């Protein structure tokens, strides 16, 4: 094992026994009879474990541990004590030992404790190393923080400040530097703490960085919360804050252009380096630079450009004086060798920093070409044929004497055919005049001329070519020919054009947005996450009664006079929940217009990082629409309820009054009368429309299941409760709970429900903890609850608590005037559902429906029409499509009308009654038209229409 153990005991037998056992296990064991001899042995070599007799350790820390600490050793101490020792752990604690071993020693215990001591020693050594490395990393991190232009804070898992650096004073708060060990959110100003807390929580949940921007005064800052994840657990956070005002202004317009430019930059075949003109430091470079210089991009960035040049002073002077081209320079490769390059230089200023874009083309092959010209045309052609650049040579009159393969392929012709043609004719629409002007003044001192021209390729596509023209002189220093190299720079030009186009489109978008704001009659207002106004139109100024020219940058709550303004409340809700509010209608007092019905829509604003940065509010005057809807509802229905009878109109008015209230409502009515529709109308017409409407059928579940459904349960509450379950009450938080068939619940549940109605509190099944919930209760039943109270099956106190505001739905037989309207409604529905077109029902069917008592109410009418629409091919539903049992029921159960006249015992006509039938019925009823119509099975209106047609 190569581990060293020192045994210190005055008893030689004990020492010998321990030594023999441990040596047999592979340890190196020393033995000493006193502390002095043990110290001498420790000075010679560091032991891993000390076995020391308790009588030598003393009552406090063992002296040998102090000696080991002085020597810089990490040693595990095991105390040897007699078996009679009453409290061995007291000795262990006093001497700072790892464990104890009783004498005489047991071999298995000794082996186990020795191994434990060696492992503990290794752990302490590794812990010390980790601590030293952590301190080193912390110092490096602090140096990085302080050298950056942002602010940085390191938090532990609990949110306590561990370290800070950078511009903390400027971006966050000066107190941060003095708050190490304190809770980060506790030392932040209140206006920042809420947003930071949300970001920390989100980063902890997502286990990835969370970024958000916020405006602080005149600048925008970007905060990034990065969780430190170890083995799937968040162990801390790193927060960084930077000034991104410039990026915020420029980013939307140039993002796409920057993407295109980066693609060209990375794909360029020439070396491109961004250099600080003042210091000569390389700020950025492309992959071609790394390839040419023999390294990677990271190793080149940050280097002094002078270290890679053969003539550094000349190049630095050229950059400082603004020279745009250096025809010859040499770059140093990573192995120390040099290669020739041709440099193009351009300049720009970024944040006050003068920068140079240095494009270096490796002209090693060009130099070979020049040497090949001296050696012979054959060798020259063999070399340049592989070039991707367009290479040509022509006389001063423009006659081509040489072209390479790339040049010939560009123009779609053979090399031999191109030789002898005139280059000025080829370039007549682009750069021929520029070349002739240059040739008239060229000299050996300035033999190179660069230009960019657009040439049409053989396939008709226009390409931008950068030509480098070099004049060749004779002994009299007269230009006799020109060597030209052309590089396709179309992608670079497109990138620059795309950038310009993006800026133009950005400005046009801004102008369009301003024009749209001015032209929309709706009030539009945008605020940031702190309710600070960012933009508004003229209608918003009138709505909120403030000066639009002075409101930007001010808090909306400070400007609105009415503290209960619903627009402000909606904005706060959207900012808090990050969820939109749609179609919220409310009456609002508007200056110069009085009380108006408005529709409020509000949506969160989302930035490019999909972070919510505020909200936009749109307020529309819908008073005219509301009036029309009210008239329409009076004629046809109300919030999905169909009917225009006087009984239904009275109910609509009652529902309108109850929608905005929080009181419990008891909905009474026979089965099939639409109690659930009434509950939906109450919910979606009130202030809780944006929350959930949760429905529970109380008669469909047993007592135990219903209790679990309503209140929820915890894991293990009963057999089968394998996990926690959210109850319907909790699910309806902030919304409405609809309890259908309330009369069927057990007395125990009645008691628990009464408690919730009274105190808004409940307990989950299997748990004693009390929860509270803000829920409106709507209940419905088709039984007589008052009779149930008299019989003792329903609690009286619960009945009166639910019966705060009862709504009684009339059965269909008492609202016969609504039957035609309901028939039309269901026919439209089944037309869409079955893919058929129904114009209506025949007069015989309508008479049948009007004469039927409908014990199943609207539900029975719907099912009867569904049956008929399945059988009918379309257009008109006739008697042959109606269920036969329904026609039989008409005979046995005629409709009950308001007149208290017993039904006639006459025969029901399955055929259309004729004139003789009607006259006979009138004679039997002594001229009573209502009784005659019932006897004939037709509607009174049908009877009146027939009598009028016959002149009777």
Phi, psi and omega in degrees: 000342178060026176255143184256133180233134179249123180252124182237111180200138180289338181276111184294328180295318179296314181301314183296317181298314180296318183297316183295318181295315184288324177297321178297333178275000175100008179273156168266119189239130171250153179228144178216149181261350182216166179292327182294310180294327178294320179296321179296319178294322180295326180294334181278323181205142181285122175277159176269323184224141175249126169254109187235134178296143184297327181290341177270340183284329186084185183268348178245202182302136182299131180302327182293330176294319176297319178296319179296321179294322178296324180278356180082021182267153171249108189234141174264131183255129174241124182270129176266123183219160182291155180293342182277356183297126185283324185227077183296328183292334177296319178294322179298315181294320184292324185266002181061037182274163177279320182197182178229159178222124183278146177259144355293151190279148173262132187301313183295320178294319180298313181299317182294316183291324178298316179296320178299318180295318180296317180297318179298320177300313181297321179297319180293322179296315180294323179297318179296319179296318179297321179296317179297318179294323179295319178296321179295315179297322179297320178294320178295316180299318179298320179296319178295317178302311186289340180270351181271162180267013177245186177244141185225142178221134176251127180244151173274186185299327183275002180086016178273145183286125179257321186201151176214159180190177181077207185271057180297319181301320186281319189264334185239275180195138181300335184291343182301319183297336182257012188247024178299129182095348179264163180290129186298311183295333182288334181263355180282151170299148186300328183291340179258333190298320184297313181293319180296321180297318178297321180293319178298317180295318180294318180296322178295319181288320183276340184056040174207162184300145176237126181243147173204154179247152175210152181266128177235099184071234181266003183240158173253133178240146177252125177253139178232123177252112182251116178285142175264107187255124178233121179054040177080006180239141177279119182253359180167185182218151170240123180251133177231143180229129181225154175279114181242028181301314181296316180296322180297322180287325188261335191302312185300322185282331188250005184300313182291320179295322179296324179296316179294317180298320181296325178295318178294318182299314182288330184268359181296142179277340178272155176287126178238122181234134173264121190234136171288118185295331183283311186263341183080010182280138177282118181271323181203159177204163178263177184292332177296324177298314180298322180293318181290319186273354175076057178192198174245169185300319182296323182286334181277320179298134181096348178279158173280128183300335181292340181283348181248009184246149177280328179234073188295321183296320180297318181291319178297318177297321179297319179295319183289331181266356175087021177297138184261349182207136173236113189290334182213127175207164179238133175259148179263128175282172180296334180272005177096348179279158181250154173218146185281145177222156172248128189252135169245133186237136172224162191225150174202168180241130180233112180054043178078003182254120182282122185240155177235131172263109184256115178254117183248120177259126178292113181255023177302317180291328177295322178295322177297323179298316180297320178293323180294328177299324179285332182276333179148151184295326182298310179295322179301313181296321180299328183280313189280347182297332182276357182288141175275340176287155176277116183242131176213161176224132182218157178284171183293342176273359176099359182285124181286130177249346179200140170219149176267178183297322180297320178297313181295319179295326180299317181268001175069043180214168177285155179298319182295325179290328181287324181296131182101340176282169185260123181293330180292328177291320178297324185254022189295330181271000187234289190227016184294321181291324179295322180291316180296321177297320179294318180296333181287342182236003186293149179216162178300337180287335180220075190274359188245140178225124180254142175204155176241124181226157177263122179239146177273126177286169184299335179271007178092351180282135179276130181233142176272126181241129174266113182261130169250109183259123179243123180280141176251127187252154172269189183295337181269012179061034177253133180293127180246338177201169182230131173259121185238136177236124181247131178245134179286114182242028183300317182298321178295317178296320180295323178296318179293319178295322179296322178296316179295319179295321179297319178295320179295315180295325178297316180293319179295321177298319179296316180295320178297320180295319178297316180296321178296316178304318184287328187274340184281127179286341178291149175282124182236131182216134175242137178229158175272188186291347179257017180067021177274130185290129177256324180198156177199165174249182186295323180297324178294323178298319179292322182295315185264359175061052175221163181280114184298329182289342184243001188273338185298133180089356179260158180280131183299322182295332178284339184264330183281125184287322182275113182293338180261021181302124182295333179296319178295320179297319178295318178300316179298319181297317181294318179295328182281319186262345184060026179238141183286158173244125184238135169063034178278113183257138182200153174279136186222136177280119181243134182302134178073352181241344181078207181285125180230147173275122182238154174250124183253127173235135182217133181228148176288148174269132183240131180274186182295333178273012180061030175259141181282125186240010181154204182206155175242133183247131176235122182243122183240136177281112182243028182300316181296317179296319180297321178296317179296319179297322180296317178296319180296319179297323180294333181273321191239320184178190185209112173049051177092350178267127184259131178157143180227012178291165181297324179296320180288324178298320177297320180292323179300316179298320179294318178297322179299321180289323186276342186299318185275359181266166180255001185292153174289147182231134177253118183259118184248146177163159179294165178296133178090007181271355176098036181295323180293324177296322177296319178298318179295321179297319178295319182290307187283350176265359183251190183287346180265013184299330180282353180255185187279145167250110184255129184248139179226126174267103187292334183276350184272353186233151174289171183301313183293317180292322180294320178298317178296320180295319183286309189259348183083169177214164177257163180299132178085005182295330178201172181299126181098351178276081186275347177205165179296144180234134177279128180281166181294328179296314179295323180293333181269012182311125180082351184243224188227140175247121181256115181257100180275147182056051183295336182288352184261004183277156184284162179301322180298314179291329176300319180295314181294323178292323178298318178300318180294319180297324182282316189246354184058033180231152180204167176233140177286153179296129179086011182216141181264355181289138181265133178244155175240154181210141176262094186223135173271136183256126169241131182235154180216149178201155175248012178250163178277100183294326180296322177293323177296325177295317180296325180278353178084011180266353179223133185294136181292318182295323178292323179299312181289333178288325178280328188275034178298314180219094181279147173234121181255122180270128180288144175290162184296330182291341179264002179223053183299336180296340181272351184298313178302320180295318179294322179298314178299319181298312182290326178295321176297319180297313183287337173299314178291321186291318184262358180071027178242168176242122180245124177280328181165195177248158179290163180298326179296319179294319179295319177298320178300314181296321182289337181265000183264147185276344177051068177296333178270003175059216188296325180298319179293322177297317179299313182293325177296318179290325178297317178300315182293321182290332176292319183280324185286139179285343181144181178062262188253132173271124183247179183297332182290346179266354182272144179300138181293326180294330179293318179293327176293322179294331179298322180291318185278333182225077179292162184293146176265123180248179188293328179289138181274063180248129180296147181295148180287152178266012181294173183277140175276132185270117174279339173262169178290121183296138179265188184295320180295322179298316182293317180296322179294320180294321178295323178293319180294328183261012178057039175084003179283106186293324181296315180292325179295319180296319179294321180295324180279345181078027179236166179283151180300324180298323178295318179297315180298320182295319180292317179298321179294322180294328180272000180076025182251000000 
